[in-house]
Amino acid sequence: MQNEALESLEQQLCSLYDDRAKLEERFGVSTPDDIAGMVSSLEAQLNDFYDRFGSYDGVGDTESMMMLSRIKELSGSLDPMYSRKSVHFSFENNRPTIRAEWTEEIQQGDSQ
C-alpha cells in the first residue's frame, strides 16, 4: 500500500514537472505568478486594442476604404503567383500589425 502511494506521488510530481517544462517551452514562463502576469498583460493589451479600434466605424471613411481596396487588389494579383499565403496578426510597439506573406517553394532543378 505504501509503495502504491509513493508511486502515485512520483507520477504526480513527474506530471507537474512535465507540465511546467511544456509551459516554459511554449510560453517562456512556467510559474503561476509569471503566467498570471502574462495573462494580465494580454488582457490589458486587448482592452487597449478594443478601446482604440473596437468602436471605430470605418464605413464611409473614404481613405480607409480606398486603402483596403488597394490592398485587396494587390493581394489578388499576388495570390495566383504563389503556392502559399499566410497572414500574421501581432503587436509591434503596442500597435496591432497585420502582415501577409506569399511564399513559393523552389524545387531542386527549378530555375532561380
C-alpha positions in Angstrom: 0.0 0.0 0.0 2.8 2.4 0.9 4.6 1.6 -2.4 1.5 2.4 -4.4 1.2 5.8 -2.6 4.8 6.6 -3.3 4.4 5.6 -7.0 1.3 7.7 -7.3 3.1 10.7 -5.7 6.1 10.2 -8.0 3.8 10.1 -11.1 2.1 13.3 -9.9 5.4 15.0 -9.4 6.7 13.9 -12.8 3.5 15.1 -14.4 3.8 18.5 -12.7 7.4 18.8 -14.0 6.4 17.8 -17.5 3.6 20.4 -17.4 6.0 23.1 -16.3 8.5 22.2 -18.9 5.8 22.4 -21.6 4.7 25.8 -20.4 8.3 27.0 -20.3 9.0 25.8 -23.8 5.8 27.2 -25.3 5.4 30.5 -23.4 8.8 31.1 -21.8 7.2 31.1 -18.3 6.1 28.3 -16.0 5.4 29.6 -12.6 1.8 30.6 -11.6 2.8 34.2 -10.9 4.5 34.5 -14.3 1.5 33.0 -16.1 -0.9 35.3 -14.2 1.3 38.3 -15.2 1.3 37.2 -18.8 -2.4 36.8 -18.9 -2.9 40.2 -17.2 -0.7 41.8 -19.8 -2.5 40.2 -22.7 -5.8 41.4 -21.2 -4.5 44.9 -20.9 -3.3 44.9 -24.5 -6.7 43.6 -25.7 -8.6 46.2 -23.7 -6.3 48.9 -25.1 -6.9 47.5 -28.6 -10.6 47.4 -28.3 -10.6 50.9 -26.7 -8.7 52.3 -29.7 -10.2 50.3 -32.5 -13.2 48.3 -31.3 -15.7 51.1 -31.6 -14.3 52.6 -34.7 -16.7 52.5 -37.6 -14.7 52.6 -40.8 -17.8 52.5 -43.1 -17.8 55.7 -45.1 -14.2 56.6 -44.3 -13.1 57.1 -47.9 -9.4 57.0 -47.2 -9.7 53.7 -45.3 -11.9 52.2 -48.0 -9.5 53.2 -50.8 -6.6 51.7 -48.9 -8.5 48.4 -48.2 -9.5 48.2 -51.9 -5.9 48.7 -53.0 -4.6 46.0 -50.5 -7.3 43.6 -51.8 -6.3 44.3 -55.4 -2.6 43.8 -54.6 -3.4 40.6 -52.7 -5.5 39.3 -55.6 -2.7 39.9 -58.1 -0.1 38.0 -55.9 -2.3 35.1 -54.9 -2.1 33.2 -58.2 1.7 33.5 -58.4 2.5 31.8 -55.2 1.5 28.4 -53.7 1.1 29.7 -50.1 -0.1 32.8 -48.4 -0.1 33.4 -44.7 -1.5 36.3 -42.7 0.1 37.2 -39.3 -1.5 39.4 -36.7 0.8 40.8 -34.0 1.6 43.7 -31.8 4.6 45.8 -32.6 5.4 48.8 -30.4 2.0 48.4 -28.7 0.2 48.7 -32.1 -1.7 46.0 -33.9 0.0 44.9 -37.1 -1.2 42.6 -39.9 1.5 41.1 -42.2 0.8 38.9 -45.3 3.5 36.7 -46.8 3.4 35.0 -50.1 5.8 32.1 -50.5 6.8 29.6 -53.1 8.9 26.5 -52.6 11.6 26.1 -55.2 12.1 22.5 -56.1 15.5 21.2 -57.0 16.1 21.8 -60.7 13.9 24.9 -60.8 15.5 28.0 -62.2 16.1 30.7 -59.6 
